[in-house]
Structures are given as C-alpha cells and as structure tokens.
Amino acid sequence: MSQSIDDSPQANLVTELPSRHVPAAKYADLPEAQPLRRVLGPSVLLLAGAIGSGEYVLWPYITSQVGLVLVWLVVLGVGTQYFLNMEIERYTLATGETAVIGFTRLWKHWGWLFIIMTVVPWAWPGWATGGTTTLSFALGFSEDAVPYVTIGVLVLIGVVLTVSPVVYRTVEKIQFFMVALIVLFIVYAAIFLIGGDGYNGLGRGFLEVDKIPAGIAALGAATLLGAIAFAGAGGAMNLVQSNWVRDKGLGMGARLPKVVSPFTGEEVAAPTTGYFFRRDEENMRRWNAWWKVAHREQFITFFVIGGVTLLVFMALTFVTVGTGIAEESFDFIRIQGEALKDTGGAWLGTTFWLIGSVVLFSTNLTVLDMVGRLTADVLKTGALRDSYRWSESRLYFITVWLEITFGSIILLSGVNQPLVLLVIASSLNGIVMFVYSVLLIRLNRGVLPREIGLKGGRLVVLAWAVLFYGGFSAVLLVDQAQKLFG
C-alpha cells in the first residue's frame, strides 16, 4: 500500500490550505491508523495539566466558598473543552501542523499574538508554588522557604526536559506515572471518603439550579471566569494538544519532525510545514479510522477521567471543610488536609497534601513544555523558517529556560501566593479560549474540505463555545473596567 511523499520540486502543492503567510503544504498519503493503546498519551498530558489547574485548586476553592451549587458549570466547562480539543486535533490529524500554524495561514500575525496569549497567562509560576506550598504542609518547612524550593523545582524540571532525547516521550512517561497516582487517590476518595453526604451534595447541586445565580454572584468575576476556563485544561494548554498529537505521531503528524534535546537527540532544522491528503477512497478510510481512535482517546481520558476527578475533589472539599470558608489563600488546602487527618488519621492528610504536590508539579511540567512548544513552533514556521542554526528544538529549550528565569524573578519579587497567581492565569486564559473558539470555526469549516471539516452538531457546540467564553470574558472585562474607572 503506497504512502509515498513526493519531495521533488515538481511536487503538487496543496491548494486547499492558504499559503500566503505559511509555505504551501505538499500532498501525501495519510498513514494507517494505530490502535488505541498506541495513541494514548496526548490526552494524558492534557489531563495532567487539567487536574492541577481546576480540579485540585480552583473548583475545590469555589466549593469551600459556595458549596456544590455550580456543578452544572463544571459539566458545561469540561464538555465544551472536550469538543474544542477534538477540533484542535482535527486540523493536526489532517495536516500534521499545529492549530496555531493553521491560524497563521489565515492571518500572519496570529502566530505572534498566540505567543503573547500563551506566555502572559502561563508565565505566573502558580502551579509550582502551589505544589511547594502543599509540600510544606506535609513536611513542615517554613513558608519563607517556599519561593526558594519552588525555584529549585523549576530548575529540576528544566534539567529533565533538557536532557531528554525525545522530549515528548519523557514528558509522557512522567505524566502517565503522575496521573496513575492521582487516579488511585481519586478511586480511594470516591469509595471511602466522600460518603453519602458528598454524593447527596452533588445530587442537590445538579437539581437545585435555582441556586446557580446566587453562587455566581458570590464569586468575583476573575475567579468565576478562571474556574470555567480551567474546568478541564484551559487556555493555550488545549491548543498545544495539537503539538503533542504531532509529536506522538498521530495522523499526518507522523510525517513531521519532533522536538529533541540539543545535547542528546538528533535535531532537525526544517520548519514544521505540514502535508495534506487527497480525499480518495483509501485516504478517507484512514481518516475515518484516525478520527474514531482519537475521539475515543480524548473521551476516555479527558472527558470521563477528568470530569470524574473534578467532581470527586469538589465533593471531598464539601465533606471535609464545608462551605463559607473565609480563607482567600492556599490555607483552604491546609484546612482540608487537617480535616482528613481528623477523620482518617495523620497518614491520610499527609497523603492528600503529597498528592496535591504531585498534581501541581506535574501541571507545571506540562506548562513549561506547553509554552516552549507553542513558541518554538510559531518561530520556526515563521520568522526563522529558513534558519539552519535555529531548529525548533533549540527554540523550545531557550523558551523553557526563559520561562524558568522569569518565574524565578516573580517569586523573588515577593509575588508568591499560589491562589492569586492561579486566578490571574486562569482568568486571562478564558479570554484566549474565546479567541480560538472563533478561529477554529473559521479554520475547520472555512478551510478544511467539507468531507473532513467541521459541520453538524459539532458546529453548534463550537458556536456555543464562542458565546460561553465570550460572555464570561465580557463580564470579566466590564468588572475590571468598573474597578479601574468606577
């Protein structure tokens, strides 16, 4: 079965994809689809980021303030992101290019804007700081030491990434282990810790919809938008799903170079311009098989495991610390651990805090990897396309270490409250999600051919995403304007 690529100067260039701002792609056959066990990975990385973003911190914090009255927003948030993620994957499966490069084909400045929209919200080292803070609860070191321990953790993550021969494989192995530990704790909590009160609280939250407006009113606009954005992964982290799909080798991503260590791997200086397939019978058969297995991987990992994890952490907060907690810092996590010590023994509270450290450190690993990938991809496909010195791998590692340096400066400046840092990051990411929801409709419906493009019920869901994130972003902007000028 032929799966050839014609790399000669006379090769037919793709006419379906705009090529004014990014070089034209070439036609190639779509590789054969792989079974589920071989494609598991990209959604696990996304899940690792999601658990630390909203599941362990923001939504339990909201539960400690208003109870379980907003569980419908959780379901809407995770469900909406599931469909967004599949549309991000759609373009990469078909072309091997990332979604951001697809946006750049529409308008040359989108690449730079998405670098800004990724770096600014995710530069705040709230996840590593939160992980160190929960570690201090478990090990008992002082609050003054948290910034310095956090900087050490950031540097350690940078070293691990830098010496990895193929970065994606290393990150995937680490996150599979981390997620397995988290899932084990979630299963234990669901069976032994939540109890009837927790499940009754969840049930009332789904039924007592009349209490939703009061719950929303009790929260600040930034906290609300951030929690909605992080009911799942959030912001540009969802977009980088396409980078992970590419490096995992799914769909046409199998034909693109991977990010490797400049010290232990074999670099490829070529830009990550993609390919596209002709819609003949064999390629369409392969496309349908890829779409089916990618859909299954995303549904099981992100939607089911991610959604259940979020609800379990919320219910656990509800039964351990109740509602109306006045704490506006990470102390609500400390209070929750102390409550678990009272009910299950010292080991249980300590385990809860250690799991929190695992959750938040794994998220910060995902964040550093994610920002580095998106930035390097845009630069190598754009301004540094013809450079043989600046490979995507080198750009990736420079970005990662700049992130670590900037995060360390923030911590040393005294801005080291993890909850504050997370709210800043998450609320900004809600606005980013509104922007790329619009662009995904334009890309997958307006550019991709109808046979493989966005249509039907999925188009309706994407339109809902535009309204969902756009509406809450408008609320945030109005709220901040009133604070500035009111």
C-alpha positions as CSV (number, residue, x, y, z in Angstrom):
1,M,0.0,0.0,0.0
2,S,1.6,3.2,-1.1
3,Q,2.2,6.0,1.4
4,S,4.7,8.0,-0.6
5,I,5.7,11.6,-0.3
6,D,6.9,13.4,-3.5
7,D,9.6,15.9,-2.2
8,S,10.8,16.8,-5.7
9,P,10.5,20.5,-6.9
10,Q,7.7,19.3,-9.2
11,A,5.6,18.0,-6.4
12,N,1.9,19.1,-6.4
13,L,1.4,21.7,-3.8
14,V,-1.8,21.7,-1.7
15,T,-4.4,24.1,-2.9
16,E,-7.0,23.6,-0.1
17,L,-4.8,25.4,2.6
18,P,-4.0,29.1,2.3
19,S,-0.3,29.6,1.6
20,R,0.1,33.4,1.6
21,H,1.6,33.6,5.1
22,V,2.9,30.0,5.5
23,P,4.6,27.9,2.7
24,A,2.3,25.6,0.8
25,A,1.9,22.1,2.1
26,K,2.5,19.1,-0.1
27,Y,0.2,16.2,-0.8
28,A,1.0,12.9,0.9
29,D,-1.0,9.8,1.8
30,L,-2.4,9.7,5.3
31,P,-0.6,7.0,7.4
32,E,-2.5,4.0,8.6
33,A,-4.4,4.5,11.9
34,Q,-3.0,2.9,15.1
35,P,-4.9,1.1,17.8
36,L,-6.0,2.9,21.0
37,R,-3.2,1.5,23.1
38,R,-0.6,3.2,20.8
39,V,-2.3,6.6,20.6
40,L,-2.8,7.1,24.3
41,G,-0.8,10.0,25.5
42,P,-1.7,13.5,24.3
43,S,-4.9,13.5,26.3
44,V,-3.0,12.1,29.4
45,L,-0.7,15.2,29.2
46,L,-3.7,17.4,28.9
47,L,-5.4,15.7,31.8
48,A,-2.2,16.2,33.9
49,G,-2.4,19.9,33.3
50,A,-6.2,20.0,33.8
51,I,-6.0,18.3,37.2
52,G,-3.6,20.9,38.6
53,S,-5.4,23.8,37.0
54,G,-9.0,23.5,38.1
55,E,-9.6,20.1,39.7
56,Y,-7.3,20.3,42.7
57,V,-7.4,24.1,43.4
58,L,-9.9,26.4,41.7
59,W,-13.1,24.3,41.8
60,P,-12.4,23.0,45.4
61,Y,-11.8,26.6,46.4
62,I,-15.1,27.6,44.9
63,T,-16.8,24.7,46.7
64,S,-15.3,26.0,50.0
65,Q,-17.0,29.3,49.3
66,V,-20.4,28.5,47.9
67,G,-20.8,24.7,48.1
68,L,-21.7,22.5,45.2
69,V,-24.3,24.7,43.6
70,L,-22.2,25.3,40.4
71,V,-21.6,21.7,39.3
72,W,-23.5,22.3,36.1
73,L,-20.9,24.9,35.1
74,V,-18.3,22.1,35.7
75,V,-20.1,19.8,33.3
76,L,-20.5,22.6,30.7
77,G,-16.9,23.5,31.0
78,V,-15.5,20.0,30.6
79,G,-17.9,19.1,27.9
80,T,-17.3,22.3,25.9
81,Q,-13.5,21.7,26.2
82,Y,-13.9,18.1,25.0
83,F,-15.4,19.3,21.7
84,L,-12.8,22.1,21.4
85,N,-10.0,19.6,21.9
86,M,-11.3,17.4,19.1
87,E,-11.5,20.4,16.7
88,I,-7.9,21.3,17.7
89,E,-6.9,17.7,16.9
90,R,-8.9,17.6,13.7
91,Y,-6.6,20.1,11.9
92,T,-3.4,18.4,13.1
93,L,-4.6,14.9,12.2
94,A,-5.3,16.1,8.7
95,T,-2.2,18.2,8.1
96,G,0.4,17.5,10.8
97,E,0.5,21.2,11.5
98,T,-0.5,22.7,14.8
99,A,-3.7,24.6,15.2
100,V,-1.7,27.9,15.7
101,I,0.1,27.4,12.4
102,G,-3.4,26.8,10.8
103,F,-4.5,30.2,12.3
104,T,-1.3,31.8,10.9
105,R,-2.3,30.6,7.5
106,L,-5.4,32.8,7.9
107,W,-3.6,35.9,9.1
108,K,0.2,36.2,9.6
109,H,0.0,38.0,12.9
110,W,-1.9,35.2,14.7
111,G,1.3,33.4,15.5
112,W,2.8,36.3,17.4
113,L,-0.4,37.1,19.1
114,F,-0.8,33.5,20.4
115,I,2.8,33.5,21.7
116,I,1.8,36.6,23.8
117,M,-1.6,35.0,24.7
118,T,0.3,31.9,25.9
119,V,3.3,33.4,27.6
120,V,1.4,36.1,29.6
121,P,-1.2,33.9,31.3
122,W,1.1,31.0,31.9
123,A,4.3,32.8,33.0
124,W,3.0,33.0,36.6
125,P,4.5,30.1,38.5
126,G,1.4,29.4,40.5
127,W,1.4,25.6,40.0
128,A,4.9,25.0,41.2
129,T,4.3,27.4,44.0
130,G,1.2,25.6,45.0
131,G,3.0,22.3,44.8
132,T,5.7,23.5,47.1
133,T,3.1,25.0,49.5
134,T,1.2,21.7,49.8
135,L,4.6,20.0,50.3
136,S,5.3,22.4,53.2
137,F,2.1,21.3,54.8
138,A,3.2,17.7,54.6
139,L,6.9,18.1,55.5
140,G,6.6,21.1,57.8
141,F,9.2,23.5,56.3
142,S,8.5,27.2,56.7
143,E,6.5,29.5,54.4
144,D,9.6,31.6,53.9
145,A,11.3,28.7,52.2
146,V,8.6,28.2,49.6
147,P,9.9,30.5,46.9
148,Y,13.4,29.0,47.0
149,V,12.2,25.4,47.0
150,T,9.9,26.3,44.1
151,I,12.8,27.8,42.1
152,G,14.7,24.6,42.7
153,V,11.7,22.5,41.4
154,L,11.5,24.7,38.3
155,V,15.2,24.2,37.6
156,L,14.9,20.5,38.1
157,I,12.0,20.3,35.6
158,G,14.2,22.3,33.1
159,V,17.1,19.9,33.5
160,V,14.8,16.9,33.0
161,L,13.4,18.4,29.8
162,T,16.8,19.5,28.5
163,V,18.5,16.0,28.8
164,S,15.5,14.1,27.2
165,P,16.5,12.6,23.8
166,V,12.9,13.0,22.6
167,V,11.1,15.4,24.9
168,Y,7.5,14.2,24.3
169,R,8.4,10.6,25.3
170,T,9.9,11.7,28.6
171,V,7.0,14.0,29.4
172,E,4.6,11.3,28.5
173,K,6.3,8.7,30.8
174,I,6.4,11.1,33.7
175,Q,2.8,12.2,33.3
176,F,1.5,8.6,32.9
177,F,3.1,7.8,36.3
178,M,1.8,11.0,37.9
179,V,-1.8,10.6,36.6
180,A,-1.8,6.9,37.7
181,L,-1.0,8.1,41.3
182,I,-3.8,10.7,41.1
183,V,-6.3,8.3,39.8
184,L,-5.6,5.8,42.6
185,F,-6.3,8.5,45.1
186,I,-9.5,9.5,43.3
187,V,-10.7,5.9,43.4
188,Y,-10.0,5.7,47.1
189,A,-11.6,9.0,47.8
190,A,-14.7,8.1,45.8
191,I,-15.2,4.8,47.6
192,F,-14.1,5.6,51.2
193,L,-14.0,9.4,51.8
194,I,-16.9,11.1,50.1
195,G,-19.7,9.0,51.6
196,G,-23.5,9.7,51.4
197,D,-23.2,13.4,52.3
198,G,-20.8,14.1,49.4
199,Y,-22.9,12.2,46.9
200,N,-26.1,13.8,48.2
201,G,-24.5,17.2,47.9
202,L,-23.5,16.5,44.3
203,G,-27.1,15.4,43.5
204,R,-28.6,18.5,45.0
205,G,-26.1,20.6,43.0
206,F,-27.4,19.1,39.8
207,L,-31.1,19.5,40.8
208,E,-31.2,22.9,42.6
209,V,-30.4,25.0,39.5
210,D,-32.3,28.0,41.1
211,K,-29.3,28.5,43.4
212,I,-26.8,29.0,40.5
213,P,-27.3,32.8,40.2
214,A,-26.6,33.3,43.9
215,G,-23.5,31.1,43.6
216,I,-22.2,33.1,40.7
217,A,-22.9,36.4,42.4
218,A,-20.9,35.3,45.4
219,L,-17.7,34.9,43.4
220,G,-15.5,37.6,41.8
221,A,-15.6,37.8,38.0
222,A,-11.9,36.8,37.7
223,T,-12.3,33.7,39.9
224,L,-15.5,32.7,38.0
225,L,-14.0,33.0,34.5
226,G,-10.8,31.3,35.7
227,A,-12.7,28.4,37.1
228,I,-14.8,28.0,33.9
229,A,-11.7,28.2,31.8
230,F,-10.0,25.6,34.0
231,A,-12.9,23.2,34.2
232,G,-10.7,21.0,32.1
233,A,-7.3,22.2,30.9
234,G,-7.8,25.8,29.9
235,G,-6.4,28.5,27.5
236,A,-3.5,27.7,25.3
237,M,-2.9,24.3,27.0
238,N,-5.8,23.0,25.0
239,L,-4.2,24.3,21.8
240,V,-0.9,22.6,22.5
241,Q,-2.8,19.3,22.3
242,S,-2.0,19.6,18.6
243,N,1.7,19.8,19.3
244,W,1.5,16.6,21.4
245,V,-0.6,14.9,18.8
246,R,2.1,15.8,16.2
247,D,5.0,14.5,18.3
248,K,3.1,11.4,19.3
249,G,2.9,10.7,15.5
250,L,-0.9,10.6,15.2
251,G,-2.4,11.1,11.7
252,M,-0.3,13.3,9.4
253,G,1.8,14.3,12.5
254,A,3.8,11.1,11.8
255,R,5.5,12.9,9.0
256,L,6.7,15.9,11.0
257,P,9.9,16.3,13.0
258,K,9.9,16.0,16.8
259,V,11.3,18.2,19.5
260,V,14.5,16.6,20.7
261,S,17.3,17.6,23.2
262,P,20.1,19.7,21.5
263,F,22.5,17.6,23.6
264,T,21.2,14.0,23.4
265,G,19.0,14.0,20.4
266,E,19.3,14.4,16.6
267,E,17.9,17.9,15.7
268,V,16.0,18.7,12.5
269,A,16.2,22.3,11.4
270,A,13.4,22.0,8.9
271,P,10.2,24.1,9.5
272,T,7.1,22.2,10.7
273,T,5.1,22.9,7.5
274,G,2.7,20.1,7.0
275,Y,1.1,17.8,4.4
276,F,-2.4,17.1,3.3
277,F,-4.1,14.2,1.7
278,R,-6.2,13.8,-1.4
279,R,-9.7,12.5,-0.5
280,D,-9.6,9.2,-2.4
281,E,-11.2,6.1,-1.0
282,E,-8.1,4.8,0.8
283,N,-7.2,8.1,2.5
284,M,-10.8,8.6,3.6
285,R,-10.8,5.1,5.1
286,R,-7.6,6.0,7.1
287,W,-9.0,9.4,8.0
288,N,-12.2,7.9,9.5
289,A,-10.1,5.4,11.4
290,W,-7.9,8.1,12.9
291,W,-10.9,10.3,13.8
292,K,-12.5,7.3,15.6
293,V,-9.5,6.4,17.7
294,A,-8.6,10.0,18.5
295,H,-12.2,10.6,19.6
296,R,-12.0,7.5,21.9
297,E,-8.7,8.6,23.4
298,Q,-9.9,12.1,24.2
299,F,-13.3,10.9,25.5
300,I,-12.0,8.3,27.9
301,T,-9.0,10.3,29.2
302,F,-10.1,13.9,29.2
303,F,-13.9,13.9,29.5
304,V,-14.6,10.8,31.7
305,I,-11.5,10.7,33.9
306,G,-11.1,14.5,34.0
307,G,-14.7,15.1,34.8
308,V,-14.9,12.5,37.5
309,T,-11.7,13.7,39.1
310,L,-13.0,17.3,39.3
311,L,-16.3,16.2,40.9
312,V,-14.6,14.0,43.4
313,F,-12.2,16.7,44.5
314,M,-15.2,19.1,44.9
315,A,-17.2,16.6,46.9
316,L,-14.2,15.9,49.1
317,T,-13.9,19.6,49.9
318,F,-17.6,19.7,50.6
319,V,-17.5,16.9,53.2
320,T,-14.2,17.9,54.8
321,V,-14.3,21.7,55.2
322,G,-17.9,22.6,54.3
323,T,-18.8,26.0,52.8
324,G,-18.4,29.6,53.7
325,I,-14.7,29.3,54.5
326,A,-13.2,32.8,54.8
327,E,-9.7,31.8,53.6
328,E,-8.6,33.6,50.4
329,S,-5.3,31.8,50.1
330,F,-4.0,28.2,49.9
331,D,-4.9,27.7,53.5
332,F,-8.1,26.1,52.5
333,I,-6.0,23.2,51.2
334,R,-4.2,23.1,54.6
335,I,-7.6,23.1,56.4
336,Q,-8.8,20.2,54.2
337,G,-5.7,18.1,54.9
338,E,-6.2,18.7,58.7
339,A,-9.8,17.6,58.4
340,L,-8.7,14.4,56.7
341,K,-6.2,13.8,59.5
342,D,-9.1,14.0,62.0
343,T,-11.3,11.6,60.1
344,G,-8.8,9.1,58.7
345,G,-5.5,9.5,60.6
346,A,-2.4,11.5,60.0
347,W,-1.4,9.5,57.0
348,L,-4.5,10.5,55.1
349,G,-4.0,14.2,55.5
350,T,-0.3,13.9,54.6
351,T,-1.2,11.8,51.5
352,F,-3.7,14.4,50.4
353,W,-1.0,17.1,50.6
354,L,1.6,14.9,48.8
355,I,-0.9,14.1,46.1
356,G,-1.5,17.8,45.7
357,S,2.2,18.4,45.2
358,V,2.3,15.6,42.6
359,V,-0.7,17.2,40.9
360,L,0.7,20.7,40.8
361,F,4.3,19.9,39.9
362,S,3.0,17.7,37.0
363,T,0.9,20.6,35.9
364,N,3.9,23.0,35.9
365,L,5.9,20.4,33.9
366,T,3.0,20.5,31.4
367,V,3.0,24.3,31.4
368,L,6.7,24.7,30.8
369,D,6.6,22.1,28.0
370,M,3.4,23.7,26.5
371,V,4.7,27.3,26.3
372,G,8.0,26.1,24.9
373,R,6.3,24.0,22.2
374,L,3.9,26.7,21.0
375,T,6.5,29.4,20.9
376,A,9.1,27.3,19.1
377,D,6.6,26.1,16.6
378,V,5.5,29.6,15.6
379,L,9.0,31.0,15.4
380,K,10.3,28.1,13.3
381,T,7.4,28.1,10.9
382,G,7.5,31.9,10.7
383,A,10.4,34.3,11.2
384,L,13.1,31.6,11.5
385,R,11.7,29.3,8.8
386,D,14.9,29.3,6.7
387,S,17.4,29.2,9.5
388,Y,19.6,26.1,9.8
389,R,21.0,27.4,13.1
390,W,17.7,27.7,14.9
391,S,15.9,24.4,15.0
392,E,12.5,24.1,16.7
393,S,14.3,22.1,19.4
394,R,16.8,24.9,20.2
395,L,14.0,27.4,20.3
396,Y,12.0,25.2,22.6
397,F,14.8,24.9,25.2
398,I,15.6,28.6,25.1
399,T,11.9,29.4,25.8
400,V,11.7,26.9,28.6
401,W,14.7,28.4,30.4
402,L,13.5,31.9,29.9
403,E,10.2,30.8,31.5
404,I,12.1,29.4,34.4
405,T,14.1,32.6,34.8
406,F,11.0,34.8,34.6
407,G,9.1,32.6,37.1
408,S,12.0,32.8,39.5
409,I,12.1,36.6,39.3
410,I,8.4,36.7,40.0
411,L,8.9,34.5,43.1
412,L,11.9,36.5,44.3
413,S,9.9,39.7,43.9
414,G,7.5,38.6,46.6
415,V,4.5,37.7,44.4
416,N,4.3,34.1,45.7
417,Q,0.7,33.4,46.7
418,P,-0.3,30.4,44.6
419,L,-4.1,31.1,44.6
420,V,-3.5,34.7,43.4
421,L,-1.2,33.5,40.7
422,L,-3.6,30.8,39.5
423,V,-6.6,33.2,39.4
424,I,-4.5,35.7,37.2
425,A,-3.5,32.9,34.8
426,S,-6.9,31.2,34.6
427,S,-9.0,34.4,34.0
428,L,-6.6,35.5,31.2
429,N,-6.9,32.1,29.6
430,G,-10.7,32.4,29.5
431,I,-10.3,35.3,27.1
432,V,-7.8,33.3,25.0
433,M,-10.4,30.5,24.7
434,F,-13.0,32.8,23.3
435,V,-10.5,33.9,20.6
436,Y,-9.5,30.5,19.4
437,S,-13.1,29.2,19.5
438,V,-13.9,31.7,16.8
439,L,-10.7,30.8,14.8
440,L,-11.4,27.0,15.0
441,I,-14.7,27.6,13.3
442,R,-13.0,29.6,10.6
443,L,-10.3,27.1,10.1
444,N,-12.1,23.8,10.3
445,R,-15.2,24.9,8.5
446,G,-13.9,27.6,6.2
447,V,-10.6,26.0,5.1
448,L,-10.8,22.2,5.5
449,P,-12.9,20.4,2.9
450,R,-16.4,19.5,3.9
451,E,-15.6,15.8,3.8
452,I,-13.3,16.1,6.8
453,G,-14.3,19.5,8.2
454,L,-16.5,20.9,11.0
455,K,-20.2,20.5,10.5
456,G,-23.4,19.4,12.1
457,G,-23.8,19.2,15.8
458,R,-20.1,19.9,16.4
459,L,-20.5,23.3,14.7
460,V,-23.4,24.1,17.1
461,V,-21.2,23.2,20.0
462,L,-18.3,25.4,18.8
463,A,-20.8,28.3,18.3
464,W,-21.8,27.7,21.9
465,A,-18.2,27.9,23.0
466,V,-17.9,31.3,21.4
467,L,-20.9,32.5,23.4
468,F,-19.9,30.7,26.5
469,Y,-16.3,32.0,26.8
470,G,-17.1,35.3,25.1
471,G,-19.9,36.1,27.6
472,F,-17.9,35.4,30.7
473,S,-14.9,37.3,29.2
474,A,-17.1,40.3,28.7
475,V,-18.3,40.0,32.3
476,L,-14.6,40.0,33.5
477,L,-13.7,43.0,31.3
478,V,-16.7,45.0,32.5
479,D,-15.9,44.1,36.1
480,Q,-12.2,45.2,35.8
481,A,-13.2,48.4,34.0
482,Q,-15.6,49.3,36.8
483,K,-12.8,48.7,39.3
484,L,-10.4,50.9,37.3
485,F,-12.7,53.8,36.5
486,G,-15.6,53.4,38.9
